[in-house]
Each structure stands twice: as structure tokens, then as C-alpha cells.
């Protein structure tokens, strides 16, 4: 009788690795690490590796637009991103869609 063979399930880790993410965004990996450290990007640590959700590419693009278009520093970008997210939440709230104020005639 032979010894039973072991079977290993190979599972792909979720998320995009740092090198692939930085290539998609056009950012240097050290800048991406800095954005994660500042809390502007959400990255999950798996050992020594950083992984990102695919939707984080859009966030990185938004950060780049704010940085180049308005010339903001990274602390200000964090504040502006928070304000923009809050505006989107308020606009998406159906209770706030109807205005209580009517224009003066």
C-alpha cells in the first residue's frame, strides 16, 4: 500500500500587488507606499507585500488630478477627498434631493 499523496489547493491572493498597482497608476512604488502611510490609499498588508483593491486605481487617479490640477499638498488632498466623499454621500441621499427652499419670484 502506498502512502497517500498530499493535495494542496493553490489560492490566488485577493487584490492587486504593489508593483502591478503602481504600473497601472503610473506612480512609483515608493510614492504609493507613502500615500498608504498618509492614509490616502487603502492597502492591505500581507506579510511584507501590499495589496490593493482594483477600485483603488480610481482613487489614485483622483489624488493625481488634485495634486497636479490644484497644486495641493498631500495633507490638503486628504481633506479635499474627505469633503468630496461627503458631498457625494449627501447628493446620493434621496431625502436631501427635494429642496425645502423655493426660489424667490
Long-range contacts (C-beta under 8 A, 24 or more apart in sequence): 13-46, 13-51, 14-51, 15-44, 15-51, 15-52, 15-53, 15-54, 16-51, 16-52, 16-53, 16-54, 16-56, 16-57, 17-49, 17-50, 17-51, 18-43, 18-49, 18-50, 18-51, 18-52, 21-50, 21-52, 21-56, 21-57, 21-60, 24-57, 25-57, 25-60, 25-61, 25-64, 26-64, 27-60, 27-64, 32-60, 34-74, 35-60, 35-63, 35-74, 38-74, 38-75, 38-78, 39-78, 40-74, 40-77, 40-78, 40-81
